[in-house]
């Protein structure tokens, strides 16, 4: 008669909700792969009841799954199948060369267009990058993915994301709440991207301890940013002096990416934007790369590409789109 033993397996360093999946779909899959065992999830541990050989085999496979998650930041149904069939070891690496980082719920963040791939390649040999182009071309999302990867691989100690708080038709003073509540709507796209790539519990911890910082551009003044991956988003809404202030914050072991869309300037005068002028000044300097995205890179809804083309035709024929301030 086979002796029944009980074993507790601790799930350390991982949010169980990420490992077990939405509505425990991954946990149920794990249970189905060991039908001879009784498996009960209790918070950050699993209670396992069955034969000693079977429980030991289960524990080893769970260790492999947890190690995979800690290394790549995601699990999927296919990964679980491979882990529990012995097909994945802790040293396995993804084979997709375009993968930047593994996000939440099995989401794979990859360079999907030619210019996104070019941005990733230029990152490997430049400390400062400019990525400019139309809405929906993935320039900011790709930059944030590179930042998350650098943090996971311990190339940097923190991520700093910043935007100029320039209103597009709505005055900050008219918005409800304190200063943080007034500014958060401007920074929300950055939160959205991070939420795709970092588990919620871990992201909250990073925000609390300063590993990830999201702040308006004015908060950068006077700082020296060492060991950091810093992204300036919506840079078309910075003046020449503001963008100079930002770039001169670069400290030791820092990587900077500046993103913007020169067709969406919300400053009182379009000529106030310092982004294009800055790229002209810095073009050709070693360790500075420039990637110019275009409508072929747009990866949002297919209509977005047609919208951009329509507006390009309008402005190209000498029409001027009136500002809401006029």
Backbone bond lengths (Angstrom), bond angles and torsions (degrees), N, CA, C in turn:
res aa  C-N    CA-C-N  psi(-1)  N-CA   C-N-CA  omega(-1)  CA-C   N-CA-C  phi
1 X - - - 1.466 - - 1.531 109.61 -
2 X 1.318 116.84 130.79 1.467 121.56 -178.25 1.519 109.95 -76.32
3 X 1.322 114.87 129.67 1.472 119.66 -179.75 1.525 110.13 -75.87
4 X 1.324 115.41 134.93 1.463 121.24 177.45 1.518 109.73 -91.97
5 X 1.331 116.23 131.01 1.465 120.72 179.72 1.521 109.07 -125.88
6 X 1.316 114.60 155.39 1.457 120.42 175.64 1.518 110.16 -109.57
7 X 1.317 116.56 144.19 1.467 120.77 -179.76 1.514 109.36 -142.12
8 X 1.328 116.86 139.37 1.459 121.91 175.73 1.521 108.47 -106.73
9 X 1.321 116.09 126.24 1.466 122.21 179.80 1.517 108.03 -111.26
10 X 1.329 116.12 117.70 1.455 120.74 179.91 1.530 109.98 -83.08
11 X 1.324 115.96 135.40 1.465 122.03 176.46 1.519 106.70 -101.38
12 X 1.331 116.15 91.82 1.463 120.77 -172.28 1.520 112.09 -97.34
13 X 1.339 114.64 137.94 1.463 120.72 174.77 1.515 114.43 77.11
14 X 1.335 117.63 7.85 1.460 121.56 -177.10 1.525 108.71 -131.46
15 X 1.309 116.71 136.37 1.455 120.57 171.43 1.526 107.66 -70.12
16 X 1.347 118.59 115.24 1.471 120.20 -177.61 1.522 113.49 -53.79
17 X 1.334 116.86 -30.80 1.464 118.87 -179.84 1.516 111.98 -64.27
18 X 1.334 116.83 -31.33 1.457 120.46 176.95 1.525 110.43 -73.10
19 X 1.336 116.41 -39.10 1.460 120.89 -176.98 1.521 111.98 -74.78
20 X 1.331 116.82 -34.97 1.467 120.42 -176.48 1.533 112.04 -86.76
21 X 1.343 117.41 -16.21 1.450 120.82 177.38 1.515 113.44 82.69
22 X 1.335 114.95 166.89 1.462 120.84 178.57 1.522 109.52 -61.27
23 X 1.336 115.47 130.58 1.461 122.50 -178.72 1.531 111.39 53.82
24 X 1.353 115.84 33.04 1.473 123.01 176.22 1.531 113.41 60.01
25 X 1.336 116.82 28.53 1.461 118.98 -176.85 1.526 112.02 -63.20
26 X 1.344 117.49 -38.01 1.461 120.03 179.22 1.530 110.87 -73.56
27 X 1.321 116.61 -36.51 1.457 120.06 178.07 1.533 110.49 -61.84
28 X 1.320 116.81 -43.23 1.462 120.08 178.81 1.526 110.67 -63.81
29 X 1.339 116.14 -36.15 1.462 119.82 177.13 1.526 110.22 -64.85
30 X 1.334 116.32 -43.39 1.468 121.12 179.07 1.527 110.13 -60.32
31 X 1.323 116.67 -44.46 1.468 120.13 179.03 1.522 111.39 -60.96
32 X 1.335 116.09 -40.81 1.470 119.38 -176.93 1.522 112.17 -66.68
33 X 1.337 117.13 -23.41 1.460 120.82 179.61 1.525 112.54 -80.57
34 X 1.345 117.15 -11.60 1.470 122.62 174.87 1.524 108.66 -132.40
35 X 1.339 117.91 67.62 1.468 120.76 -174.40 1.526 113.82 -64.34
36 X 1.337 118.74 -20.29 1.468 121.14 -179.01 1.527 112.06 -78.13
37 X 1.326 117.09 -9.77 1.464 121.09 -178.45 1.521 110.88 -103.25
38 X 1.310 114.10 151.26 1.463 120.08 168.30 1.528 106.82 -100.03
39 X 1.329 116.82 119.45 1.468 122.06 -175.76 1.522 108.69 -120.77
40 X 1.333 116.32 124.42 1.453 121.98 179.56 1.522 108.64 -125.83
41 X 1.328 116.26 125.65 1.465 120.61 178.43 1.518 109.68 -88.40
42 X 1.331 115.71 129.90 1.458 121.68 176.72 1.522 108.79 -133.23
43 X 1.307 114.92 90.44 1.466 119.30 -179.80 1.510 110.99 62.93
44 X 1.324 115.96 -122.67 1.464 121.17 -176.56 1.518 112.71 -92.39
45 X 1.329 117.73 25.57 1.461 120.77 176.56 1.520 109.77 -144.73
46 X 1.330 114.48 158.31 1.457 122.21 174.79 1.517 109.01 -116.92
47 X 1.318 117.33 130.00 1.459 122.73 173.22 1.518 107.54 -94.90
48 X 1.321 117.32 122.53 1.464 121.80 -175.57 1.527 109.09 -121.97
49 X 1.327 117.08 132.71 1.456 123.20 -178.91 1.521 109.02 -128.19
50 X 1.351 116.77 126.07 1.461 120.95 179.69 1.509 110.38 169.21
51 X 1.331 116.26 -164.04 1.464 119.46 179.12 1.518 110.19 -67.26
52 X 1.335 114.88 154.89 1.471 118.61 -177.17 1.526 111.16 -62.37
53 X 1.333 117.20 -43.20 1.465 120.12 -178.70 1.525 110.75 -63.07
54 X 1.354 115.66 -41.89 1.457 119.61 -177.86 1.531 111.46 -69.45
55 X 1.329 117.21 -40.99 1.466 119.29 179.90 1.524 110.95 -66.92
56 X 1.336 117.52 -36.30 1.464 120.13 178.36 1.526 110.64 -66.26
57 X 1.335 115.86 -40.92 1.464 120.17 178.41 1.528 110.37 -64.45
58 X 1.319 116.61 -41.49 1.464 121.39 178.44 1.529 110.53 -62.61
59 X 1.343 116.95 -44.58 1.467 121.57 -178.72 1.533 110.87 -61.50
60 X 1.329 116.25 -40.89 1.466 120.34 -179.44 1.525 110.39 -64.90
61 X 1.343 116.57 -40.26 1.456 120.29 -179.25 1.529 111.19 -70.69
62 X 1.335 116.31 -36.23 1.466 118.65 176.09 1.527 110.94 -65.36
63 X 1.329 116.53 -39.08 1.471 120.14 176.63 1.527 110.25 -59.84
64 X 1.321 116.16 -40.65 1.467 120.68 178.73 1.517 110.89 -64.42
65 X 1.336 116.92 -41.20 1.466 120.99 -180.00 1.523 111.20 -66.08
66 X 1.336 116.77 -43.98 1.465 120.84 178.91 1.531 110.24 -63.40
67 X 1.335 116.52 -42.52 1.472 119.92 179.57 1.526 110.57 -62.49
68 X 1.338 116.89 -38.88 1.459 120.63 178.03 1.521 110.03 -62.75
69 X 1.335 116.26 -44.89 1.465 119.64 -179.88 1.530 111.09 -61.82
70 X 1.327 116.38 -44.43 1.464 120.19 -178.83 1.531 111.40 -63.01
71 X 1.319 116.50 -31.39 1.466 119.81 -177.87 1.516 111.99 -81.25
72 X 1.358 116.62 -41.51 1.457 120.05 -171.70 1.521 114.26 -111.30
73 X 1.337 117.94 -9.45 1.458 120.95 174.21 1.509 115.12 75.45
74 X 1.313 118.49 17.25 1.467 119.84 178.15 1.524 109.63 -159.02
75 X 1.330 116.53 159.30 1.454 122.90 166.72 1.525 107.19 -134.59
76 X 1.299 115.94 163.88 1.459 121.53 177.55 1.519 107.55 -149.59
77 X 1.306 116.22 170.71 1.466 120.92 178.03 1.528 110.91 -58.45
78 X 1.341 116.38 -39.42 1.460 120.20 -179.29 1.527 111.28 -68.02
79 X 1.336 116.03 -39.83 1.466 120.04 178.96 1.525 110.13 -62.79
80 X 1.332 117.04 -43.03 1.465 120.73 179.62 1.521 110.24 -61.94
81 X 1.321 117.10 -45.42 1.469 120.31 178.28 1.524 110.89 -56.55
82 X 1.340 116.05 -43.72 1.458 119.81 -178.07 1.528 112.16 -70.42
83 X 1.331 116.37 -40.51 1.473 119.59 178.06 1.529 111.25 -61.26
84 X 1.323 116.36 -41.39 1.452 119.82 -174.60 1.522 113.19 -86.64
85 X 1.330 116.61 -1.32 1.458 120.22 172.07 1.525 110.46 -109.49
86 X 1.351 115.63 4.78 1.463 120.34 179.73 1.509 113.44 81.13
87 X 1.344 116.96 11.28 1.459 120.38 -175.37 1.512 114.85 -84.48
88 X 1.340 117.68 -11.44 1.470 121.43 179.26 1.514 108.52 -124.70
89 X 1.307 116.56 129.98 1.458 121.05 173.17 1.515 108.48 -110.30
90 X 1.314 116.32 170.27 1.460 120.44 -176.53 1.524 112.13 -64.56
91 X 1.320 116.89 -20.88 1.460 119.29 -176.73 1.523 113.15 -94.85
92 X 1.346 116.70 0.29 1.461 119.31 179.63 1.523 110.70 -64.97
93 X 1.309 116.92 143.60 1.462 121.84 178.67 1.521 109.11 -123.12
94 X 1.323 117.41 152.40 1.457 119.44 177.67 1.528 110.44 -66.39
95 X 1.322 116.40 146.62 1.460 119.80 -175.83 1.529 112.10 -97.78
96 X 1.322 117.72 -12.17 1.456 121.31 -178.44 1.521 109.49 -75.88
97 X 1.340 115.78 109.56 1.469 119.45 -174.25 1.522 112.72 -68.09
98 X 1.338 117.98 -17.95 1.454 121.11 -179.09 1.532 113.08 -88.58
99 X 1.344 117.49 -5.53 1.456 120.42 179.29 1.528 109.26 -69.34
100 X 1.334 116.13 127.99 1.465 120.75 176.43 1.523 109.37 -93.10
101 X 1.333 115.69 -49.67 1.457 120.42 -177.79 1.523 108.31 -156.35
102 X 1.328 115.48 153.59 1.462 120.83 174.72 1.520 108.15 -95.19
103 X 1.321 115.64 121.32 1.451 120.71 -177.64 1.504 112.65 -92.47
104 X 1.330 116.66 -156.86 1.458 122.34 -176.41 1.527 111.50 -81.52
105 X 1.322 114.91 154.48 1.471 122.23 175.41 1.531 112.64 54.89
106 X 1.335 115.36 37.91 1.460 119.35 178.34 1.512 114.03 75.93
107 X 1.343 117.91 7.42 1.462 121.39 -178.61 1.528 110.22 -70.28
108 X 1.316 115.76 126.98 1.466 121.26 178.26 1.527 108.60 -102.46
109 X 1.315 116.33 123.32 1.465 121.39 177.78 1.524 107.23 -100.04
110 X 1.319 115.77 115.04 1.458 119.75 -177.53 1.530 110.16 -130.55
111 X 1.323 114.92 160.67 1.460 120.66 173.52 1.527 107.07 -75.67
112 X 1.334 116.42 113.18 1.464 120.88 -169.61 1.519 114.44 -100.74
113 X 1.321 117.45 -15.15 1.469 120.04 -178.57 1.525 108.98 -127.90
114 X 1.328 115.10 168.87 1.467 120.13 -177.95 1.520 111.32 -58.09
115 X 1.329 117.48 -45.00 1.467 119.38 -176.73 1.525 112.32 -75.68
116 X 1.333 117.86 -29.70 1.461 119.27 172.08 1.528 109.95 -63.76
117 X 1.322 116.86 -42.51 1.465 120.72 176.71 1.522 111.12 -63.67
118 X 1.329 115.96 -38.09 1.470 119.86 179.07 1.523 110.76 -65.22
119 X 1.349 116.67 -38.81 1.460 120.10 177.82 1.527 110.48 -61.97
120 X 1.326 116.91 -42.54 1.465 121.06 179.34 1.526 110.57 -63.04
121 X 1.327 117.37 -42.86 1.466 120.59 -179.24 1.527 111.46 -67.41
122 X 1.339 116.34 -42.07 1.468 119.04 179.67 1.522 111.67 -66.42
123 X 1.330 116.83 -29.88 1.463 120.21 178.03 1.528 111.25 -58.18
124 X 1.329 116.56 -34.10 1.467 120.21 -176.32 1.524 112.96 -66.57
125 X 1.349 116.77 -20.02 1.471 117.39 -176.55 1.532 114.02 -130.80
126 X 1.332 116.69 14.92 1.467 120.32 178.30 1.523 110.22 -136.39
127 X 1.325 116.28 139.50 1.462 120.75 178.41 1.525 112.09 -87.49
128 X 1.341 116.85 -20.85 1.458 121.24 178.94 1.521 108.79 -130.86
129 X 1.339 116.05 128.84 1.460 121.67 -179.98 1.514 110.46 -127.43
130 X 1.318 115.62 143.56 1.459 122.33 169.63 1.527 107.23 -112.72
131 X 1.327 116.17 130.08 1.466 121.46 177.54 1.521 107.08 -127.22
132 X 1.319 116.64 108.19 1.467 120.42 -175.92 1.522 109.68 -123.29
133 X 1.327 115.51 145.44 1.451 118.97 179.89 1.511 111.76 164.38
134 X 1.331 117.06 -178.14 1.465 121.07 -172.26 1.513 113.81 -73.11
135 X 1.324 114.97 166.29 1.466 121.48 176.90 1.521 109.92 -58.65
136 X 1.329 115.81 139.77 1.455 120.47 175.12 1.508 115.36 85.19
137 X 1.335 117.77 4.63 1.466 119.75 -178.25 1.527 112.69 -85.84
138 X 1.326 117.92 -1.50 1.459 121.38 174.17 1.507 115.36 81.86
139 X 1.332 117.68 13.71 1.464 119.67 -176.25 1.532 111.93 -65.77
140 X 1.340 117.50 -46.42 1.466 120.39 -179.51 1.528 110.79 -71.52
141 X 1.317 116.79 -41.53 1.466 120.84 -178.80 1.530 110.56 -62.15
142 X 1.330 116.34 -42.64 1.462 120.38 178.13 1.523 110.64 -65.00
143 X 1.332 116.74 -40.85 1.470 120.47 178.67 1.525 110.86 -61.98
144 X 1.328 116.94 -43.09 1.467 119.94 -179.73 1.527 110.14 -67.14
145 X 1.323 117.64 -37.26 1.468 120.31 176.57 1.525 110.76 -61.11
146 X 1.326 117.52 -41.43 1.469 120.73 176.68 1.523 110.91 -62.98
147 X 1.336 116.50 -37.92 1.457 120.44 179.13 1.529 111.22 -65.92
148 X 1.327 116.45 -44.00 1.470 120.55 179.58 1.530 110.09 -63.32
149 X 1.329 116.04 -41.74 1.469 119.12 177.55 1.527 111.21 -61.59
150 X 1.325 116.68 -44.07 1.465 120.08 179.83 1.519 111.33 -61.67
151 X 1.337 117.14 -37.64 1.470 120.65 177.99 1.519 110.60 -68.13
152 X 1.335 117.55 -44.92 1.468 121.02 -179.97 1.520 111.59 -61.97
153 X 1.342 116.10 -36.57 1.462 120.45 -178.53 1.526 112.10 -88.24
154 X 1.353 116.14 7.05 1.472 123.19 176.54 1.528 112.64 60.49
155 X 1.334 116.42 29.07 1.466 119.85 173.00 1.523 110.50 -74.96
156 X 1.325 116.82 -27.80 1.463 123.02 176.89 1.527 108.10 -134.24
157 X 1.324 116.16 164.59 1.462 120.69 -179.57 1.523 112.74 -98.63
158 X 1.330 117.30 -16.77 1.460 118.82 -176.99 1.520 110.13 -156.17
159 X 1.316 113.89 158.71 1.463 122.67 175.11 1.526 107.56 -115.10
160 X 1.321 115.98 132.18 1.460 120.44 177.45 1.529 107.84 -125.12
161 X 1.321 116.22 120.49 1.457 122.09 179.51 1.525 108.43 -114.85
162 X 1.317 116.36 132.80 1.460 119.13 -176.27 1.519 110.77 -141.73
163 X 1.327 114.60 153.21 1.465 122.58 177.54 1.521 108.52 -143.06
164 X 1.333 117.95 148.69 1.465 118.44 169.96 1.529 108.78 -72.11
165 X 1.313 117.39 136.48 1.474 121.48 179.80 1.522 108.76 -86.65
166 X 1.327 115.14 72.77 1.467 121.09 179.42 1.513 107.69 -107.58
167 X 1.321 115.89 121.78 1.458 120.17 -176.28 1.524 111.56 -77.97
168 X 1.328 115.66 143.58 1.463 121.77 176.55 1.518 108.13 -104.94
169 X 1.344 116.52 74.34 1.452 120.54 176.80 1.512 114.85 93.76
170 X 1.346 118.06 -3.88 1.456 120.17 179.93 1.523 108.32 -131.60
171 X 1.331 116.82 126.83 1.454 121.10 -174.72 1.526 110.85 -81.19
172 X 1.344 115.84 137.49 1.462 119.98 179.22 1.520 111.83 -56.26
173 X 1.318 116.12 -39.04 1.458 119.59 -176.81 1.511 113.52 -64.21
174 X 1.325 117.43 -22.52 1.455 120.73 -179.21 1.522 112.86 -86.95
175 X 1.338 116.62 -12.87 1.460 119.39 -178.09 1.522 110.40 -79.59
176 X 1.355 117.42 146.49 1.465 119.69 -179.08 1.525 112.00 -74.00
177 X 1.349 115.84 162.55 1.459 121.09 171.63 1.511 114.17 94.70
178 X 1.373 114.03 178.93 1.459 120.28 178.14 1.526 109.03 -79.73
179 X 1.353 116.62 -175.45 1.452 119.82 -173.89 1.525 111.98 -61.76
180 X 1.349 117.58 -40.54 1.469 119.96 178.92 1.532 110.41 -61.44
181 X 1.320 115.63 -43.81 1.467 119.76 -179.04 1.530 111.12 -67.10
182 X 1.332 117.03 -31.89 1.455 120.28 177.19 1.532 111.06 -69.84
183 X 1.337 116.39 -35.83 1.459 120.71 -173.92 1.523 113.46 -87.03
184 X 1.338 117.82 -27.28 1.462 120.74 -175.06 1.526 114.14 -54.42
185 X 1.360 119.55 -38.55 1.472 117.89 178.37 1.532 113.38 -58.75
186 X 1.342 117.03 -32.31 1.458 120.68 178.78 1.528 111.38 -71.12
187 X 1.335 115.86 -28.30 1.460 121.24 -174.93 1.520 112.80 -97.91
188 X 1.346 117.52 -5.99 1.461 121.24 -174.03 1.522 113.90 -56.76
189 X 1.347 120.47 -39.83 1.476 118.57 178.55 1.524 112.89 -57.87
190 X 1.334 116.98 -30.14 1.463 120.10 178.59 1.523 110.43 -72.26
191 X 1.348 116.65 -41.53 1.461 120.29 174.65 1.526 110.48 -59.77
192 X 1.336 116.67 -42.19 1.465 120.83 -177.40 1.527 110.95 -59.37
193 X 1.333 116.90 -44.41 1.467 120.41 -179.69 1.521 110.89 -64.93
194 X 1.322 116.93 -44.55 1.464 120.19 179.01 1.522 111.40 -61.72
195 X 1.336 116.99 -38.39 1.462 120.57 179.83 1.517 112.22 -64.53
196 X 1.333 118.00 -22.14 1.461 121.63 175.91 1.520 112.12 -76.68
197 X 1.327 116.80 -22.38 1.469 120.35 -167.27 1.526 115.16 -116.08
198 X 1.329 117.93 -19.85 1.464 121.50 -177.91 1.522 108.32 -124.23
199 X 1.335 119.11 131.07 1.464 120.86 178.45 1.524 111.16 -52.84
200 X 1.336 118.28 140.65 1.470 121.61 -173.10 1.525 114.32 -53.71
201 X 1.330 117.41 -44.24 1.467 119.76 -178.30 1.527 110.58 -64.66
202 X 1.342 115.76 -42.92 1.465 119.76 179.61 1.525 110.99 -66.88
203 X 1.338 117.45 -40.48 1.467 120.59 179.15 1.518 110.45 -62.42
204 X 1.336 117.53 -42.39 1.458 120.31 178.59 1.519 110.96 -60.54
205 X 1.340 116.40 -41.25 1.468 120.50 177.72 1.523 110.42 -63.89
206 X 1.331 116.87 -42.96 1.464 120.69 179.59 1.529 110.88 -62.03
207 X 1.329 116.99 -40.09 1.463 120.47 179.34 1.527 110.82 -66.94
208 X 1.323 116.39 -36.32 1.466 120.05 -178.31 1.526 112.26 -72.87
209 X 1.347 116.62 -37.62 1.476 117.70 -176.60 1.538 112.88 -94.50
210 X 1.340 117.55 1.58 1.460 120.41 175.56 1.512 114.88 87.54
211 X 1.336 117.47 3.12 1.462 119.20 175.99 1.521 110.46 -63.01
212 X 1.330 116.21 -36.61 1.463 122.04 172.63 1.523 107.56 -118.34
213 X 1.327 116.23 126.03 1.462 121.50 179.95 1.527 109.31 -125.11
214 X 1.319 116.06 133.37 1.464 121.75 176.66 1.522 106.92 -126.29
215 X 1.326 116.31 120.13 1.460 119.16 -172.95 1.517 110.72 -151.66
216 X 1.335 117.71 154.73 1.467 120.13 174.14 1.530 110.59 -66.81
217 X 1.315 115.93 156.10 1.461 122.21 -173.86 1.525 112.28 -57.46
218 X 1.320 117.65 -35.62 1.466 120.44 -177.42 1.524 111.81 -58.23
219 X 1.330 117.49 -25.95 1.463 121.66 -178.61 1.528 112.17 -75.15
220 X 1.332 117.73 -9.58 1.464 121.04 -179.44 1.527 112.30 -81.24
221 X 1.328 117.42 -18.35 1.461 120.90 -174.97 1.529 110.95 -60.16
222 X 1.330 115.78 131.61 1.454 121.30 176.71 1.520 115.17 86.33
223 X 1.331 117.92 -5.75 1.465 120.44 -177.38 1.532 110.41 -92.68
224 X 1.338 115.37 152.93 1.461 121.80 168.68 1.515 106.50 -116.07
225 X 1.317 117.51 121.57 1.464 121.77 -169.72 1.526 109.43 -103.48
226 X 1.347 115.94 95.21 1.456 123.00 178.11 1.531 109.93 -95.66
227 X 1.345 116.12 152.54 1.467 122.12 173.21 1.526 111.77 48.54
228 X 1.320 115.86 43.57 1.458 120.37 -173.87 1.522 110.82 -135.70
229 X 1.326 114.34 149.17 1.463 122.01 169.84 1.523 105.44 -104.18
230 X 1.332 116.29 115.02 1.461 120.99 -171.34 1.527 109.72 -119.01
231 X 1.328 115.99 129.85 1.461 121.29 179.55 1.521 109.08 -121.11
232 X 1.326 115.63 124.68 1.465 121.87 171.48 1.516 107.26 -100.86
233 X 1.323 116.73 112.60 1.456 122.23 -178.96 1.528 109.91 -100.12
234 X 1.330 116.84 157.98 1.466 122.36 -179.44 1.527 111.81 55.33
235 X 1.330 115.86 41.11 1.469 120.53 -174.07 1.518 112.72 -68.03
236 X 1.340 117.90 -13.77 1.468 119.13 176.63 1.528 111.31 -64.08
237 X 1.329 116.91 -17.05 1.473 120.70 179.83 1.525 112.36 -98.30
238 X 1.332 116.87 21.41 1.460 121.20 172.57 1.522 109.47 -106.66
239 X 1.312 115.67 147.35 1.465 120.28 172.33 1.520 108.33 -81.86
240 X 1.318 116.34 169.74 1.461 120.76 179.55 1.527 110.76 -59.16
241 X 1.328 117.68 -42.71 1.461 120.06 -179.31 1.530 111.49 -68.19
242 X 1.333 117.81 -34.81 1.464 120.14 178.29 1.524 111.99 -67.23
243 X 1.320 116.57 -43.83 1.458 118.56 -178.15 1.532 110.46 -70.27
244 X 1.341 116.78 -32.48 1.465 119.31 173.97 1.522 109.89 -64.26
245 X 1.332 117.01 -44.12 1.465 120.68 176.98 1.517 110.90 -55.99
246 X 1.335 116.26 -45.19 1.459 119.89 -178.96 1.521 111.84 -63.36
247 X 1.320 117.51 -48.95 1.462 121.10 -175.51 1.520 112.08 -64.03
248 X 1.314 117.20 -30.79 1.466 120.23 -179.86 1.518 112.53 -81.43
249 X 1.342 117.94 4.28 1.467 120.91 172.09 1.527 111.41 -81.40
250 X 1.334 118.06 -10.80 1.460 122.28 -173.20 1.530 111.15 -61.33
251 X 1.348 114.45 122.76 1.462 120.26 179.94 1.518 111.33 -108.22
252 X 1.324 115.97 -162.04 1.462 121.81 -179.41 1.524 110.40 -68.01
253 X 1.329 115.85 142.06 1.465 122.79 178.09 1.529 111.15 50.57
254 X 1.312 116.31 46.14 1.463 121.31 178.76 1.520 109.41 -113.22
255 X 1.322 115.94 145.44 1.457 122.70 174.49 1.523 107.74 -122.68
256 X 1.324 117.27 129.14 1.460 122.34 -177.73 1.528 109.83 -118.70
257 X 1.320 116.17 136.75 1.463 121.79 169.81 1.525 107.93 -128.51
258 X 1.327 115.84 130.27 1.461 122.81 178.66 1.520 107.61 -111.97
259 X 1.340 117.24 124.77 1.458 120.46 179.84 1.528 109.82 -120.61
260 X 1.331 116.16 151.88 1.455 119.36 178.97 1.516 112.23 -175.57
261 X 1.314 114.83 167.65 1.468 123.22 179.31 1.529 106.78 -133.80
262 X 1.319 116.35 107.03 1.469 120.17 -173.33 1.528 112.05 -72.35
263 X 1.318 118.52 -5.81 1.473 120.15 175.51 1.521 111.56 -89.68
264 X 1.330 118.02 -2.68 1.463 121.26 -177.87 1.532 110.71 -125.90
265 X 1.316 116.07 56.72 1.461 121.69 -179.73 1.528 108.98 -86.50
266 X 1.334 117.33 124.52 1.461 122.71 -178.38 1.525 112.95 -105.58
267 X 1.330 116.84 9.05 1.464 120.37 176.82 1.533 109.52 -72.37
268 X 1.339 117.80 157.40 1.471 120.20 -179.79 1.524 113.10 -53.61
269 X 1.331 116.64 -37.67 1.470 120.93 176.41 1.521 108.44 -126.85
270 X 1.322 116.90 131.39 1.463 120.14 -179.62 1.527 111.61 -58.33
271 X 1.323 116.04 -31.28 1.461 119.74 -178.22 1.524 112.43 -68.98
272 X 1.349 117.15 -13.21 1.467 120.15 178.67 1.526 112.26 -73.52
273 X 1.330 117.56 -18.50 1.469 120.71 -177.14 1.522 110.62 -65.53
274 X 1.331 115.84 131.00 1.460 120.00 -178.05 1.518 114.32 -98.56
275 X 1.351 118.14 0.43 1.466 120.29 -173.22 1.524 112.27 -65.19
276 X 1.336 116.98 -53.91 1.460 119.93 -177.08 1.523 110.46 -62.28
277 X 1.337 116.01 -43.80 1.469 120.06 -179.39 1.533 110.72 -61.59
278 X 1.328 116.90 -39.50 1.470 120.88 179.65 1.525 110.56 -63.62
279 X 1.334 117.36 -43.21 1.466 119.57 178.92 1.519 111.39 -63.90
280 X 1.326 116.91 -35.89 1.466 120.14 176.76 1.526 110.65 -64.57
281 X 1.329 116.52 -40.72 1.466 121.48 -178.16 1.526 111.35 -67.27
282 X 1.343 116.42 -39.19 1.466 120.90 -171.20 1.527 113.82 -96.27
283 X 1.329 117.76 -11.31 1.462 120.16 -176.80 1.532 110.23 -58.84
284 X 1.320 115.86 133.45 1.466 120.69 178.71 1.508 114.39 96.36
285 X 1.340 118.42 -10.89 1.462 120.96 178.21 1.525 108.78 -76.85
286 X 1.328 116.81 136.43 1.461 121.69 -179.81 1.531 110.55 -59.28
287 X 1.335 115.89 144.55 1.468 124.04 178.22 1.522 113.15 71.29
288 X 1.342 117.01 14.08 1.463 120.75 172.55 1.530 107.67 -120.84
289 X 1.317 116.23 121.95 1.450 121.09 -179.29 1.521 111.24 -113.40
290 X 1.327 116.90 147.79 1.467 122.25 -179.93 1.533 108.63 -128.75
291 X 1.324 115.90 127.04 1.465 121.55 176.21 1.525 107.60 -121.24
292 X 1.317 115.89 124.08 1.458 120.79 -179.98 1.531 109.28 -107.09
293 X 1.328 115.84 104.06 1.454 122.35 178.59 1.527 109.70 -74.39
294 X 1.329 116.58 158.27 1.464 120.13 175.58 1.522 109.31 -141.62
295 X 1.320 116.54 -174.85 1.470 119.89 -173.23 1.521 112.87 -63.79
296 X 1.329 117.98 -18.90 1.467 119.87 176.57 1.519 111.99 -68.79
297 X 1.339 117.01 -17.57 1.467 121.26 -179.70 1.528 112.90 -89.71
298 X 1.308 118.04 -5.45 1.468 120.15 -174.48 1.521 110.12 -65.82
299 X 1.338 115.50 124.37 1.464 120.88 -174.86 1.526 111.65 -119.52
300 X 1.323 117.80 14.24 1.464 120.64 174.77 1.533 108.55 -84.67
301 X 1.318 116.15 -159.40 1.460 121.51 177.24 1.531 109.26 -53.43
302 X 1.345 118.15 139.75 1.471 120.08 -179.05 1.517 114.33 -52.09
303 X 1.348 118.05 -28.49 1.460 120.59 179.49 1.525 112.32 -63.93
304 X 1.356 117.17 -28.89 1.466 119.87 -177.21 1.528 109.98 -59.18
305 X 1.323 116.60 -40.57 1.463 120.05 179.93 1.530 110.38 -61.74
306 X 1.326 117.02 -42.90 1.461 120.28 179.88 1.532 111.44 -67.91
307 X 1.327 116.75 -35.51 1.469 120.70 177.69 1.525 109.97 -63.24
308 X 1.335 116.19 -46.56 1.468 120.21 179.52 1.523 110.17 -61.10
309 X 1.335 117.07 -43.49 1.471 120.61 179.35 1.521 111.28 -61.64
310 X 1.347 117.08 -41.38 1.464 120.68 -179.47 1.524 111.48 -63.53
311 X 1.336 116.79 -43.65 1.463 119.96 179.14 1.525 110.76 -68.19
312 X 1.353 117.27 -35.64 1.460 120.27 177.05 1.527 110.64 -61.60
313 X 1.334 115.99 -41.70 1.470 119.44 178.86 1.515 110.95 -64.09
314 X 1.326 116.57 -40.25 1.462 120.87 -178.21 1.524 111.11 -64.43
315 X 1.330 115.98 -49.75 1.466 119.34 -178.34 1.520 111.02 -70.97
316 X 1.327 116.65 -29.66 1.462 120.20 179.94 1.506 113.25 -70.71
317 X 1.337 117.35 -19.93 1.461 120.66 -179.89 1.523 112.41 -93.78
318 X 1.335 115.92 12.83 1.452 119.24 175.30 1.509 114.43 94.76
319 X 1.333 117.30 -1.02 1.455 119.80 176.80 1.517 109.96 -74.79
320 X 1.284 116.06 147.89 1.469 121.35 177.01 1.514 108.06 -115.36
321 X 1.329 117.02 125.60 1.449 121.38 177.07 1.519 108.42 -80.59
322 X 1.323 119.19 117.44 1.454 120.65 -174.98 1.511 112.22 -66.16
323 X 1.325 116.28 143.49 1.452 121.21 175.35 1.516 109.40 -77.88
324 X 1.352 115.45 150.10 1.464 119.37 177.14 1.514 111.22 -67.18
325 X 1.348 117.38 -14.89 1.448 119.85 -178.67 1.524 111.74 -84.85
326 X 1.338 116.39 -11.20 1.462 119.27 -176.52 1.527 110.61 -88.69
